[in-house]
């Protein structure tokens, strides 16, 4: 993780984040999905301006170059971008509900260099500081190995076909205290 820096994303970062997300969906995720599923993923995933406005979305850079992004949320919406149907912005209750890890993307040229781990740690620390004792996320097949290595356990597998083709996803969870899941 040498030379990686992080900061909270702002609305001014949205164009660069959208470009990064597009490259991440087109590149590494394509190894796990069909072309139709990639197209559907674009319709399901993407920028969530609510978590940027909530100041719970991180940017990781290496030497000033955008390497990755991701965040956490204290809102009901589990995954998806501004354009994804079924969003629910109502707040969660710390200590009762699990915080949501959301919208994690790594630039293809920065894969397996600690970017995802750094973002995940930042999110978990911030959620814990906000009173959450658990975190949940919805992983793509490409992200699942990172989350498993970080201690997340599978809750269930499902497909989301709202983008036109069924995209396989994995709901995962982790306790944020020392007890594990």
N, C-alpha and C positions, 0 to 999 in steps of 0.2 A: 504494500500500500504506500510505498515511498512516493513522495511528490504529489499525492492526492490531497486536494483541498475540498472543502465543502462550504455551502452557504444555503440559505433559504431562497427558493425561487420567488421571483416577482412576476407580475403581469408582463413586464418588458421582455422576459425570457421566453414567452410562449412561442414565438416563431421558431426559435432555435430548438425548443423542446419538441415541437411538432415534427421538425425535420429529423431529429434524433429518433423519435418514436417510429417514424416511417422506415428509416434505415434498419432499425432493430426488428421490425415486423417482416420486412422484405428479406433480410439477411439471415441471421441465425435461426429464427423461428421457421423459416422455409425448410429446414432439415427435418422438421417434425410434422409438417402439414402439407396438404395438397394445394395446388394453386387456387382452387375454389375456397378452401379453408383460409388461406392467406387473405383473399379478398374479403371474406366474411369477418376475419379478425380485424381488418381495417375499419369495418363498420361497427364492431363491438368495442374496440379498444381506442385509446387515444387520450388526449389532454382533458383533464378534469380541472376546470378553472376554479371550482369550489375549494379544492384542497390547496390550491395556490393562494386564493383569497384568505383561507384559514391560516396561512403561513405554516403549514405542516408538510411542505413539499421541498425536498432537498435536491440540489444540483451538486454533482461531484465533477471536479475538473483536474486535469493534470497539465501543469504549465500553461494555464489559461485556456485549455482546449476542453470542451464539453465531453466528458467520458461517460456519464450516466446520470440518471435521475430516478427519483422514487420518493414516496411519502407514506404518511399514515393518516388516518382519519378517525374522528370521533363521531362519524355520521353513519347512518344505516347502509348507504350504498356500498356494495361489496367490490364492484369493479366496473370498468367502462369509462368512456369519455363523456363529454358534454352532450354528445349526439346520441348516446346509447339509451334505448327505451327502458323504462322501469326504474329510473333513478329515484332514490328516497333520501332527501337531505336532512331528515329529522335527526336530532342528536341521539347518541348512545349514552348509556349511563356507566361511568367508570366504576369498576368493582362488581358490576352486574354483567355488562356486555363486554365482548372482546373488541379491542381496537382493531381497525381495519388497516392492513398494510396494502398500499395501493400503487398502481401505475409505475412499476419498476421497469426500467429500460437501461440497457448498457449498449454503448456504441460498439459496433462489431469489432473495431480495431482495439478495443479495450477489454474484450472478454477474457475471463480467467486471470485478471490482474488485481483482484480485490475490490473492484468497484461495487459490485452487488453486495458483498459482505459488509463493506463500509456503510452503504445506504441502509441495509437491514439493521445494522447495529444502531445507527442514528435514530431510525424509526422506533425501534424497541425501547431505547433509552428515553426518547421523548414521550412515548405512550405511557411508559412506566411512571415518569415524572408527572404525568397528567392523571395518575391514579388507576390506570388499567393494569390488571394482573394477568391478562391473556391477550393474545393477538391472533387474528385469523387473516387469511388471504386466499385469493383464488389464483392458482398458478397455471400458467401454460405448461405444456409438456417440456418446453425448453427451459423454463425456470424451476421446474420441480426438483432437479438434483441439487441446486443451490439451497433451496429451502429445507430439503431433507438433511443436508450436511449441517445446516444451522439449527437443527433440532425440531423442525416442524414435522408434524405427523399428519397423515392423510385422514380427513374426516369423511369425504366422499368424492366420487368421480361423477361427472355429468357432462353433457354436451349442451352447448348453447347454439341454437340454430336461428336466432333472430337476425343474424347477418346474411342469411341465405343458404349457408352450408353448415352442417354441424361441426362446431369447434370443440375438441375435447379439452376439458378443464379439470383441475383438481382443487377442491377446497381443503385447506390445511390449517392447522392450529398449533399453538405453542403457549405454554404458561410463561409468564415473564418473571416469575420468581425462581428461586433455586430448586423447586420441587420437580420441575419438568412437567410434561403433559400428563 
